[in-house]
Amino acid sequence: MAADVKSAIAERISVILQNMTSLLTSFIVCFHSGMEGLPSHFSHLPSSRPRPTLPSKLSLKGFAGDTAKAHAKTSMIAGEGVSNIRTVAAFNAQGKVLSLFCHELRVPQLHSLRRSQTSGLLFGLSQLALYGSEALILWYGAHLVSKGVSTFSKVIKVFVVLVITANSVAETVSLAPEIIRGGEAVGSVFSILERSTKIDPDDSEAEPVESLRGEIELRHVDFAYPSRPDVPVFKDLNLRIRAGQSQALVGG
């Protein structure tokens, strides 16, 4: 929770303000250069900018779930085969252990193949959208130049500004989940801070405590773990711990 709050407030807010300033600057440059219609073609450009972390995330997810379990199972087979090498050799079971190992490797191989094909397809589509959007912007700029509405230098200036700003906007969109998690964490923190206590510390009529003696007394305590409710750990436990003593409750 603390990491979410720090990430949302201390780190991400500054990045979002920086990116929003870049976006505002790009629109000012467009309007100042007389290319008011170009930002409308720019609207879908940020969504086509691929994040550098997308391929790595897809690759890392390939080792999650069933793939990770399959790798763990292959490691277990190899470890048992090596640790019991004498037994395996005595029963001439080297081929069987090797066939089991190769069979279990088939599962992560299929997952990795499917993941690599999906990752390559998504990366290709994102590159197609990226360069298609840039080509559309250049085509529209050339159209304005041919009509005499703008000049070549203005078109290139605005194009460079919009392409750079697209990276900033794409980065801002990718930060949305972290901002949402940070907002939820901040809300839970403030709900704890605003919670009213049952004992009013500012009550003037409250009886002040003259002396405090740290003694703990347990009476008729029954306890069992939620995962094993039928196995009692403590049953009708009575215990008194005097001040200065140290006790440990150990369940059986």
N, C-alpha and C positions, 0 to 999 in steps of 0.2 A: 504493500500500500504506500509506504513512504517513497519507494522508488517511482511509483506511478505519479504521485504528486510532484516530486522533483522533476520528473521528465516532462510533465505537462506544463508546469509553471516556469521553472527555471531555465529549461533548455528549449522546449518546442515553441513557446510563445514568441521568443526573440526571432526564431527562424521564420515563423509565420508572418510577423510584422515586416521582416526584411523582404520576404517574397511578395507580400501585398504591396509594398512600396515599389518593388520592381514592376509589378503589374500596372500600377497606376502610372508610373513613368512611361511605360510602353504605350499606353493609350494617349498620354499627353504628346508623345513624339509623333504618333500616327495622326492625330488631329492637327498638330502644328505643321506637319508635312503635307496636309491636304489629302490624306488617304483615309477618310472617315470609314469607308466600307471594309477596309482590310481587317480590322479586329473581328468582324463577324466570321470571316474565313479562319481566323485564328482560334475561334472558340473550341473547335474539336482537336486542335493540335496538342494540348497538354495530355489528353487522354491517350494519345498515340505514342507519347514518349515512354519508352520502356525503362523501368527502374533497374539499376544495376544489380539489385539484390534479388530480383525475381528468379533468374536462373539458379542462383545459389540456394534460394529457399526451396525451389522445386527439387533440386538435387538432394538437399538435406532431408526433405520429406520422404524421399525414396527409401531412407533407412529407418523410417518410423513404422509403427504398427506391425503388420505381419512380416515385413522384411526384416525388422530387428529381431523378431522372434525366430525367424528362420536362421539368421546368422548365429543367434545364441544356441540354437539346436545343433548346427553344424560344429560349432566350437565345443559343445558338450560331447558330441560323438568323437571328435578328434582327441579331446582330452582323455576320455575314457579308454580309447584305443591305445593311446600312448602309455597311460598309467597301468593298464593291464596287458602290456605287450607280451608278457610271458604266456598268459592264458590264451591270448589271440593266436600266438604262434603255436601253442600246444595243440589247439583244435584246428589249426590251418584255416583261420577265419579272416585272414588279411583281405581277401577279395570281398567278403561280405561287408566288412567295415568300410572298405573303400567305396563299394556300391551304395551303401547307406549315406555316406558323406556326399557323394556326387548327386544322389537323389535329393537331398535336402538343399543343395546348392542350386537346384533347378528353380526353386521358388523365388529367391532373391534375383536370380538372373532374369526371369520373366518380368518381375516388378521393375527392375532397372531398365529393361528394354522398353516397357510401356511408358515409364517415366521419361526416358530420354526422347522418345518419339513425341510425347505430349509437349515437353519443354521446347523441342525444336520447332514444332508447329506454332506454338504460341509466340516464340521469338520471331519466327518468320512473319506472322501476321502483324506483330507490333512494328517490325521494320517496314512492312508494306504500308501500314497506316502512317508511319512517320514520314517517309519520303514522299508518299502520295500527298500528304498535307503540305509539305514544303513545296512540292511541284505546283499545287493549287495556288499557293500564295504567290509564287513567282509568275504563274500564268495570269493571275489577276493584276499583278503589278505591271506586267508587259501590256495588258489590255489598257490600263490607265495611261501608260506611256504612249501607246499608239493613238489614243484619243486626245492626247495633249493635256490631260488632266494633271499629270505628274511628270517627274523627270526620272532618269535612270538612277541618279545618285540618291534621290529620295527613296526610291523603291528598295535599293540595296540597304540603305540605312535602316529603314523600317523593318525589313526582313531580318536583319541581324538582331535587332532589338527584340523582335517577337520570338525568334528561335531561342535566344538566351532566356527570355522571360518564361517560355514554355517549360524549361527545366525547373524553374522556381515554382511554377504553378503545379507541376506534376509532383514535386517534392512536398508541397503543401497538402495535396490530396492524399498522399501516402501517409501523412502524419495524423490523419483524421482518427483512426482507431486508437492511437495513443492519447490523443486529446480527450476522446470519449472516456477511456479508462481513467485518465487523470481526473476528469470532472466527477465521475462516480466516486473515486477515492476521496476527493475533497469534500463531497457531500456527506460521506459517511463520517469523516473526521469532524465536520461541523455539527453533525447530529449528536456525536458524543460530547462535544464541548458545550452544546446547548441543553444537554439533558439535565433536568432538575433533580437534585439530590433529595432523598427522603429526610435527611437530617439537615436542618438549616444552620449553617455555621455562624450566621449573623444574628441568631435569635438571642435577644438580651435576657429573656426569661429562662434560658436553658441553665440547668444545674452544672456548674463547673466541676471538673474532675480534680479532686484534691491529690490523689495518688493513683498510680497505675501499676498493677502487678500482672505480669505476663504469664497467665496460666491457661491451659487449654484442656477442656474436658469433653470427651466423646461419650455419648450415652446411646446404647442400643442401635448401633450402626450396622446396617446390612448393605453389602455392596457386591456387585457382579459386573463384569465387563459387558458392554452392549453387544459385542460380537459373540459372547458366550453367556447368555443370561441364565442358562440352566446350571452353570458351574459357580457356586458361591465362593467369593473370596473372603469376605468378612460376614459373619453372622452373629448378630446380637453382641457387637463389640463394645466394651466399656473400657475407656482409657483416660487417665488423667496425667497430664504432663505439667510438672511444676516449673516454676521460673528457673532458668539456668540449665535445665536439662535438655538433652538431645535424644529424640526418639525417631525410629524409622519404621514405617508400616510396609511390610513385605507380604504380598499375596502369595498364596500357595497354588 
